[in-house]
Amino acid sequence: MAADSPFCDFGWEAVDFSLPGVDGAIHTLADVRGPNGTLIMFICNHCPYVKAITNKITHDASEVQALGIGVVAICANDATLYPADNFANMKIFASQSGFTFPYLHDESQAVARAYDAICTPDFFGFNRVDELQYRGRLDESKTTPLPNAKRELLEAMRQIAETDQGPRQQIPSMGCSIKWKSTA
């Protein structure tokens, strides 16, 4: 089911986390934070919206990292009901995609809930003092990549790195809803 992320809550503070990565390490917010900000992406392996832009995510993440912004991706989907998103498949997906950033597993879904993540992909761009400045989309691509689309996420993160402020006009990300575990 497609879902849209909410509009940016400017100034909302990043929540700390401690999650296992596909690299075998445990990562915290402090570990992934960059000197000029942090980009936290909620993604998964099977979502057609994510799959359509994975190459763009990988490319833009490298450019964002060059700006002094730390980058991390988190998968919070229920891997029991969606085995394509289990930890073993996350390792394969990260390797095949050439991720240059940690890819973390939020098995309990506590981090996704703390961030109020809605969909995959869902992008959270923070400034150097962990204040939310971007909650928009990568670009206008949906399930088909658009090669000449305006690079909204990259431009926003560049602005955050330079000014600590995100753009005031943002278009929410669209993607598959997070696959929540049953609360029953």
BELBEL-V484731 format. One record per pair of residues at least 6 apart in sequence whose ideal C-beta (glycine too) atoms are under 6 Angstrom apart, sorted by the first residue. I is the first residue (numbers start at 1). J is the second residue. D is the distance in Angstrom with one decimal. If there is no record, write none. Layout:
i = <I | I>
j = <J | J>
d = <D | D>
This chain:
i = <1 | 3 | 3 | 3 | 4 | 4 | 5 | 5 | 5 | 5 | 5 | 5 | 8 | 8 | 9 | 11 | 12 | 13 | 14 | 14 | 14 | 15 | 16 | 17 | 17 | 18 | 18 | 19 | 19 | 19 | 20 | 20 | 21 | 21 | 21 | 22 | 22 | 22 | 22 | 27 | 27 | 32 | 32 | 33 | 34 | 34 | 34 | 35 | 36 | 36 | 36 | 36 | 36 | 37 | 37 | 37 | 37 | 37 | 37 | 38 | 38 | 39 | 39 | 39 | 39 | 39 | 40 | 40 | 41 | 41 | 41 | 42 | 42 | 42 | 42 | 43 | 43 | 43 | 43 | 44 | 44 | 44 | 44 | 45 | 45 | 45 | 45 | 46 | 46 | 47 | 47 | 47 | 48 | 49 | 49 | 50 | 50 | 52 | 52 | 52 | 52 | 53 | 53 | 53 | 54 | 58 | 58 | 60 | 61 | 61 | 62 | 63 | 64 | 64 | 65 | 67 | 68 | 69 | 69 | 71 | 72 | 72 | 73 | 74 | 74 | 75 | 75 | 75 | 76 | 76 | 76 | 76 | 77 | 77 | 78 | 78 | 79 | 79 | 82 | 87 | 90 | 94 | 106 | 112 | 117 | 119 | 119 | 120 | 120 | 121 | 121 | 122 | 123 | 123 | 125 | 125 | 125 | 125 | 125 | 126 | 127 | 127 | 127 | 133 | 133 | 134 | 134 | 136 | 136 | 136 | 137 | 137 | 137 | 138 | 139 | 139 | 139 | 140 | 140 | 141 | 156 | 156 | 160>
j = <177 | 118 | 119 | 177 | 172 | 174 | 118 | 119 | 122 | 135 | 172 | 173 | 135 | 170 | 132 | 131 | 132 | 130 | 29 | 126 | 130 | 114 | 29 | 29 | 111 | 26 | 28 | 27 | 104 | 106 | 26 | 105 | 27 | 102 | 104 | 90 | 91 | 94 | 103 | 102 | 104 | 70 | 72 | 70 | 68 | 69 | 70 | 68 | 67 | 68 | 69 | 128 | 161 | 69 | 126 | 127 | 128 | 160 | 161 | 70 | 126 | 64 | 69 | 71 | 125 | 157 | 72 | 124 | 73 | 121 | 123 | 74 | 117 | 120 | 122 | 50 | 73 | 120 | 121 | 75 | 77 | 85 | 120 | 84 | 85 | 89 | 93 | 84 | 85 | 120 | 175 | 176 | 143 | 143 | 175 | 120 | 121 | 141 | 143 | 144 | 145 | 138 | 141 | 145 | 97 | 97 | 98 | 154 | 71 | 101 | 100 | 154 | 71 | 157 | 71 | 161 | 161 | 157 | 161 | 101 | 101 | 102 | 103 | 104 | 106 | 85 | 90 | 105 | 106 | 109 | 112 | 178 | 85 | 179 | 179 | 181 | 85 | 86 | 179 | 105 | 103 | 103 | 112 | 178 | 178 | 175 | 177 | 175 | 176 | 173 | 175 | 173 | 153 | 173 | 133 | 134 | 156 | 157 | 160 | 132 | 133 | 160 | 164 | 160 | 166 | 156 | 166 | 152 | 170 | 171 | 152 | 171 | 173 | 153 | 149 | 151 | 152 | 146 | 149 | 149 | 166 | 167 | 166>
d = <4.9 | 5.2 | 4.2 | 4.2 | 4.7 | 5.2 | 4.8 | 5.8 | 4.9 | 5.9 | 4.5 | 4.5 | 3.9 | 5.4 | 5.9 | 4.9 | 4.2 | 5.4 | 5.9 | 5.0 | 4.1 | 4.3 | 4.6 | 5.9 | 4.5 | 5.8 | 5.1 | 5.9 | 4.0 | 5.7 | 5.7 | 5.4 | 5.1 | 4.4 | 5.1 | 5.2 | 4.4 | 4.8 | 4.8 | 4.9 | 5.7 | 4.4 | 4.3 | 4.9 | 5.0 | 4.4 | 3.5 | 4.7 | 5.9 | 3.6 | 5.3 | 5.5 | 4.0 | 4.4 | 5.4 | 5.0 | 5.4 | 5.0 | 5.9 | 4.6 | 4.6 | 5.6 | 5.7 | 4.8 | 5.4 | 5.9 | 5.6 | 4.4 | 4.6 | 5.8 | 5.4 | 5.3 | 4.2 | 5.9 | 4.2 | 4.8 | 5.0 | 5.1 | 5.0 | 5.0 | 4.7 | 4.7 | 4.6 | 5.3 | 5.1 | 5.3 | 4.2 | 3.9 | 5.9 | 4.4 | 5.8 | 4.2 | 4.5 | 5.8 | 3.8 | 5.3 | 5.3 | 5.8 | 5.1 | 5.9 | 5.0 | 5.4 | 5.3 | 5.8 | 5.1 | 5.5 | 5.3 | 4.7 | 4.6 | 5.4 | 5.6 | 5.8 | 5.7 | 4.8 | 5.6 | 4.2 | 6.0 | 5.6 | 5.7 | 3.9 | 5.7 | 5.0 | 4.8 | 4.8 | 5.2 | 5.6 | 5.6 | 5.8 | 3.9 | 4.9 | 3.6 | 5.9 | 4.1 | 4.0 | 4.6 | 4.6 | 5.1 | 3.9 | 5.1 | 5.1 | 5.8 | 4.3 | 5.4 | 5.8 | 5.6 | 3.9 | 5.7 | 4.7 | 5.3 | 5.7 | 5.2 | 5.5 | 5.7 | 5.7 | 5.5 | 3.1 | 5.8 | 5.4 | 5.7 | 5.7 | 5.2 | 5.2 | 4.2 | 4.9 | 3.0 | 4.3 | 4.2 | 5.8 | 3.6 | 5.5 | 5.9 | 5.5 | 4.2 | 4.6 | 3.8 | 5.9 | 5.3 | 6.0 | 4.8 | 5.7 | 5.4 | 5.4 | 5.3>
